Amino acid sequence: MKKKSQKQKDLEELKKQFASDGHVFVTGFEKLTVQQDFELRKSVRNAGGTYKVIKNNLAEKASEGTPAEALFKNISGMTSLAHTATDPVALAKALTAYAKANPTFTFKAGIVEGRVIDVASIQDLASLPSREELLAKVLFLINSPAQRLVSAINGVGRNLAVVLDQAAKEEKFKA
């Protein structure tokens, strides 16, 4: 058993994570084998997140006064947390892919950007394109008008050159 000082340290650490990480997913993990748990932790780590099993009482106490407080009001069963401070879409994709492969892994709720979301919203979040794809689309949209302008300017000069060349071949410019 943990000593009271260690429990207090765990509580403070979890409270700090709830305050700093804006993206938290609460999950259930009943009947996972050690190998399945290892794969889950690996996929969460690759997505830039952290995964840990927590006690419901500890989570409820740590969430008091934070945006995560609504998540842990009436939570029951075996509970784990996956959280990140960077990209919630990548973490949601990793967790959703794992949940499809392992039906015993379930979502309970989550917080993204300080707002509580339900299981359906987590699925919607996982279906979004990645951050890199969104940035590429934005850059394409920004760059597209400039490319069209250059093509139009080049087209006018090219067309003028073709007309002048055709006129010179037909000897229309005799002095």
Secondary structure, 3 states (H helix, E strand, C coil): CCCHHHHHHHHHHHHHHHHHCCEEEEEECCCCCHHHHHHHHHHHHHCCCEEEEECHHHHHHHHCCCHHHHHHCCCCCCEEEEEECCCHHHHHHHHHHHHHHCCCCEEEEEEECCEEECHHHHHHHHCCCCHHHHHHHHHHHHHHHHHHHHHHHHHHHHHHHHHHHHHHHCCCCCC
